[in-house]
């Protein structure tokens, strides 16, 4: 898959393409269906498939301070999009100037002049251009003018629930990692670098890897989780019991993500890791002393082992 930074990176002699447009945070089942349809249409037409997305999230530029929690970091999102067979991932820097581009100019400058779109596939709720003035109906009218077809991909739903990035963020925020996984088609992943903590876990007999995550990362609700821990360059994931919260037994104030890695004796400091959340085991509890806490951790470890077996 080719990766372009900005649509002006389109190479000379670029032919026609079928394009899909969106933020695609999470690359959930709905996104997967739209992108897969785009790839299929491109192959049927003998042209290239292009996924056009944006960085940073448009909400942060249009309404500063409103950046939503991020379900997939850029590198992870690119991997997931590539796995769907996409030919080109074009990441457009979303600047204040770009946000003011009228809908008609968005279509002419990007889809027509640069990407030479033969077809465009978007979700049925797609909006574009300055103040989100453009919709699928306008895109269809402009397509007739400029000679490209438009398909509005239906939203994907199961059991009456429409899958969207907003819905998945709400699941993660509530600690319902099972529902998030059902919408994503895979476990929700949290990435970060292992940093030094208070060393309290080591004193209790359960040393933990403290994960420093991106400021906008979608961190699940406080609680204890069973997760698979992925190390770069290591094919086999490890089992981890993950604590998210402020360590209430020790009157902590800083919210942390701490992973106790089962059956592991090594040093993870400085490594960039990923946690795939499989199950929520329980909420955070304040214990009256260390002994009941250690007893509970032992139970959490066994429950983690069963959940990941």
C-alpha positions as CSV (number, residue, x, y, z in Angstrom):
1,X,0.0,0.0,0.0
2,X,1.3,3.5,-0.9
3,X,1.1,6.1,1.8
4,X,0.8,9.8,0.9
5,X,0.9,12.8,3.2
6,X,-1.6,15.2,1.5
7,X,-3.4,14.9,-1.8
8,X,-0.8,17.0,-3.5
9,X,1.5,13.9,-3.1
10,X,-0.4,12.3,-6.0
11,X,2.3,11.2,-8.5
12,X,2.4,12.5,-12.0
13,X,0.6,10.4,-14.5
14,X,-1.9,9.2,-11.9
15,X,-4.8,7.4,-13.5
16,X,-8.4,7.0,-12.3
17,X,-9.3,5.8,-8.9
18,X,-12.2,4.8,-6.6
19,X,-12.1,6.9,-3.4
20,X,-13.6,6.6,0.1
21,X,-13.4,9.4,2.6
22,X,-13.6,9.5,6.4
23,X,-11.8,9.8,9.7
24,X,-12.1,6.0,10.1
25,X,-11.1,6.0,13.7
26,X,-11.2,2.5,15.0
27,X,-11.6,1.0,11.5
28,X,-14.7,-0.8,12.9
29,X,-17.0,-3.1,11.1
30,X,-18.8,-0.3,9.3
31,X,-15.6,1.2,8.1
32,X,-14.3,-2.2,7.0
33,X,-17.4,-2.7,4.9
34,X,-17.1,0.7,3.2
35,X,-13.4,0.3,2.5
36,X,-13.8,-3.3,1.3
37,X,-16.5,-2.1,-1.1
38,X,-14.2,0.6,-2.3
39,X,-11.5,-1.9,-3.0
40,X,-13.9,-4.2,-4.8
41,X,-15.2,-1.4,-7.0
42,X,-11.7,-0.3,-7.9
43,X,-10.6,-3.8,-8.9
44,X,-13.8,-4.3,-11.0
45,X,-12.9,-1.1,-12.8
46,X,-9.2,-1.8,-13.1
47,X,-8.2,1.3,-11.2
48,X,-6.6,2.1,-7.9
49,X,-8.4,2.2,-4.5
50,X,-7.8,5.3,-2.3
51,X,-8.7,5.8,1.3
52,X,-8.7,9.5,2.1
53,X,-8.5,10.4,5.8
54,X,-7.4,13.3,8.0
55,X,-4.9,14.2,10.7
56,X,-5.5,15.5,13.3
57,X,-9.1,14.7,14.0
58,X,-11.3,17.4,12.4
59,X,-13.2,18.1,15.7
60,X,-10.0,19.4,17.3
61,X,-9.5,22.0,14.6
62,X,-13.2,23.0,14.2
63,X,-13.9,23.0,17.9
64,X,-10.5,23.2,19.8
65,X,-10.6,21.2,23.0
66,X,-13.2,18.8,21.8
67,X,-10.8,16.1,20.5
68,X,-12.5,12.7,21.0
69,X,-10.8,9.8,22.5
70,X,-8.7,8.0,19.8
71,X,-9.5,4.3,19.2
72,X,-6.6,3.7,16.8
73,X,-3.3,5.5,16.6
74,X,-2.2,6.5,13.1
75,X,0.2,3.6,12.5
76,X,-2.3,1.1,13.7
77,X,-5.1,2.6,11.6
78,X,-2.8,2.4,8.5
79,X,-2.1,-1.3,9.2
80,X,-5.8,-2.1,9.5
81,X,-6.6,-0.2,6.3
82,X,-3.8,-1.9,4.4
83,X,-5.0,-5.3,5.5
84,X,-8.3,-4.6,3.7
85,X,-6.4,-4.5,0.4
86,X,-6.3,-0.7,-0.1
87,X,-3.9,0.5,-2.8
88,X,-3.3,4.0,-1.4
89,X,-3.8,5.7,2.0
90,X,-3.8,9.5,1.7
91,X,-3.6,11.4,5.0
92,X,-4.7,15.0,4.6
93,X,-3.4,17.5,7.2
94,X,-6.6,18.9,8.6
95,X,-5.7,22.6,9.2
96,X,-7.9,25.6,9.9
97,X,-7.4,26.7,6.2
98,X,-8.5,23.2,5.0
99,X,-11.5,23.3,7.2
100,X,-12.7,26.4,5.4
101,X,-12.6,24.8,2.0
102,X,-16.1,24.9,0.4
103,X,-17.7,21.6,-0.4
104,X,-17.6,22.3,-4.2
105,X,-13.9,23.1,-4.1
106,X,-13.2,20.0,-1.9
107,X,-14.7,17.9,-4.7
108,X,-13.0,19.7,-7.6
109,X,-9.5,20.2,-6.0
110,X,-9.2,16.8,-4.3
111,X,-11.4,14.2,-6.0
112,X,-11.3,15.5,-9.6
113,X,-8.0,17.5,-10.1
114,X,-5.7,15.2,-8.0
115,X,-7.3,11.8,-7.4
116,X,-9.1,11.6,-10.8
117,X,-12.0,9.8,-9.1
118,X,-14.0,7.5,-11.3
119,X,-16.1,6.6,-8.2
120,X,-16.6,7.7,-4.6
121,X,-17.9,5.4,-1.8
122,X,-19.0,7.1,1.4
123,X,-21.2,6.3,4.4
124,X,-24.8,7.4,4.1
125,X,-24.3,10.1,6.8
126,X,-21.2,11.5,5.1
127,X,-20.7,15.3,5.4
128,X,-17.9,17.4,3.9
129,X,-16.7,20.9,3.2
130,X,-16.8,24.1,5.2
131,X,-19.3,23.8,8.1
132,X,-20.1,20.3,6.9
133,X,-22.3,21.9,4.2
134,X,-21.9,19.0,1.8
135,X,-23.8,15.8,1.9
136,X,-24.3,12.7,-0.2
137,X,-26.9,14.4,-2.3
138,X,-24.6,17.2,-3.2
139,X,-21.8,14.8,-3.9
140,X,-24.0,12.9,-6.3
141,X,-24.9,16.2,-8.2
142,X,-21.2,17.1,-8.4
143,X,-20.4,13.6,-9.5
144,X,-22.7,14.0,-12.5
145,X,-21.0,17.3,-13.4
146,X,-17.5,16.0,-13.1
147,X,-18.0,12.4,-14.3
148,X,-17.7,10.2,-11.3
149,X,-20.2,7.9,-9.7
150,X,-21.2,8.0,-6.0
151,X,-22.3,5.2,-3.8
152,X,-23.6,5.7,-0.3
153,X,-22.6,2.7,1.8
154,X,-25.3,1.6,4.3
155,X,-24.5,1.8,8.0
156,X,-23.6,-1.5,9.6
157,X,-25.7,-2.6,12.6
158,X,-26.2,-5.7,14.7
159,X,-29.2,-6.3,17.0
160,X,-30.4,-2.8,16.3
161,X,-27.1,-1.2,17.3
162,X,-25.5,0.9,14.6
163,X,-21.7,0.7,14.7
164,X,-19.9,4.0,14.9
165,X,-16.7,5.4,16.4
166,X,-18.9,7.4,18.9
167,X,-20.7,4.2,20.0
168,X,-17.4,2.3,20.5
169,X,-15.9,5.2,22.5
170,X,-18.9,5.1,24.8
171,X,-18.4,1.3,25.3
172,X,-14.7,1.7,26.1
173,X,-15.5,4.6,28.4
174,X,-18.0,2.4,30.3
175,X,-15.5,-0.5,30.5
176,X,-17.6,-2.7,28.2
177,X,-14.7,-4.0,26.2
178,X,-16.8,-6.9,25.0
179,X,-19.3,-4.7,23.2
180,X,-16.4,-2.6,21.8
181,X,-14.8,-5.8,20.4
182,X,-18.1,-6.8,18.8
183,X,-18.3,-3.5,16.9
184,X,-14.6,-3.4,16.1
185,X,-14.4,-7.0,15.0
186,X,-11.4,-7.4,17.3
187,X,-10.4,-6.4,20.8
188,X,-9.9,-2.7,21.6
189,X,-6.2,-2.0,21.7
190,X,-4.4,0.5,23.9
191,X,-0.7,1.3,23.1
192,X,2.0,3.0,25.1
193,X,5.5,3.0,26.4
194,X,6.5,1.2,29.7
195,X,7.7,3.7,32.3
196,X,8.7,3.4,36.0
197,X,6.0,3.6,38.6
198,X,6.0,3.4,42.4
199,X,7.4,-0.2,42.4
200,X,4.5,-1.1,44.7
201,X,3.4,-4.0,42.6
202,X,6.9,-5.6,42.9
203,X,6.7,-5.2,46.7
204,X,3.3,-7.0,46.6
205,X,4.7,-9.9,44.5
206,X,3.0,-8.8,41.3
207,X,5.3,-6.4,39.4
208,X,3.5,-4.4,36.8
209,X,4.4,-2.6,33.6
210,X,3.1,1.0,33.8
211,X,1.9,2.1,30.4
212,X,2.3,5.8,29.4
213,X,-0.4,6.3,26.7
214,X,-1.1,9.1,24.2
215,X,-3.0,12.0,25.8
216,X,-6.1,11.3,23.6
217,X,-6.0,7.5,23.9
218,X,-9.3,5.7,24.5
219,X,-8.5,4.3,27.9
220,X,-11.2,1.9,29.4
221,X,-13.1,2.8,32.6
222,X,-11.4,2.2,35.9
223,X,-11.3,-1.5,36.7
224,X,-9.5,-4.8,36.3
225,X,-9.3,-6.4,32.9
226,X,-8.0,-9.5,31.2
227,X,-5.9,-8.5,28.2
228,X,-3.3,-9.9,25.7
229,X,0.0,-8.0,25.7
230,X,1.8,-7.6,22.4
231,X,5.5,-6.8,22.1
232,X,7.0,-5.5,18.9
233,X,8.7,-8.3,17.0
234,X,7.3,-11.0,19.2
235,X,4.6,-13.2,17.4
236,X,3.1,-14.7,20.6
237,X,1.0,-12.4,22.9
238,X,1.4,-12.7,26.6
239,X,-1.4,-12.8,29.2
240,X,-1.9,-9.8,31.4
241,X,-4.1,-8.7,34.2
242,X,-4.5,-5.0,33.8
243,X,-5.5,-2.5,36.5
244,X,-6.8,0.9,35.4
245,X,-7.4,3.6,38.0
246,X,-5.8,5.5,40.9
247,X,-4.8,2.6,43.3
248,X,-7.5,3.5,45.8
249,X,-6.1,1.2,48.5
250,X,-3.0,3.4,48.6
251,X,-5.0,6.7,48.2
252,X,-3.5,7.3,44.8
253,X,-4.5,10.3,42.7
254,X,-2.8,9.7,39.3
255,X,-4.8,7.5,36.9
256,X,-2.6,4.7,35.6
257,X,-2.7,1.7,33.3
258,X,-0.7,-1.1,35.0
259,X,-0.3,-4.6,33.5
260,X,0.8,-7.6,35.5
261,X,2.2,-10.0,32.9
262,X,1.5,-13.7,33.7
263,X,4.3,-16.2,33.5
264,X,6.9,-13.6,32.6
265,X,10.1,-12.7,34.3
266,X,11.9,-9.9,32.4
267,X,12.4,-6.2,31.9
268,X,9.9,-4.2,29.8
269,X,11.0,-0.7,30.7
270,X,11.2,1.6,27.7
271,X,9.4,-0.9,25.4
272,X,6.4,0.2,23.4
273,X,3.6,-2.3,24.0
274,X,0.0,-2.9,23.1
275,X,-2.8,-4.3,25.2
276,X,-5.8,-6.0,23.6
277,X,-8.7,-5.9,26.1
278,X,-10.6,-9.2,26.2
279,X,-12.8,-9.0,29.3
280,X,-13.7,-6.7,32.2
281,X,-13.2,-8.6,35.4
282,X,-14.3,-6.2,38.1
283,X,-14.4,-2.6,39.3
284,X,-11.8,-0.8,41.4
285,X,-12.1,-1.5,45.1
286,X,-10.5,0.1,48.1
287,X,-9.2,-2.6,50.5
288,X,-8.5,-2.2,54.2
289,X,-4.9,-3.3,54.1
290,X,-2.5,-5.1,51.9
291,X,-3.4,-8.8,52.7
292,X,-6.9,-8.7,51.3
293,X,-5.6,-6.8,48.3
294,X,-3.0,-9.5,47.6
295,X,-5.7,-12.2,47.9
296,X,-7.9,-10.3,45.4
297,X,-5.0,-9.9,43.0
298,X,-4.4,-13.7,43.1
299,X,-8.1,-14.2,42.2
300,X,-7.8,-11.6,39.4
301,X,-4.8,-13.5,37.9
302,X,-6.6,-16.8,37.9
303,X,-9.7,-15.2,36.3
304,X,-7.4,-13.6,33.7
305,X,-5.9,-17.0,32.9
306,X,-9.3,-18.5,32.4
307,X,-10.6,-15.6,30.3
308,X,-7.6,-15.9,28.0
309,X,-7.3,-19.7,27.9
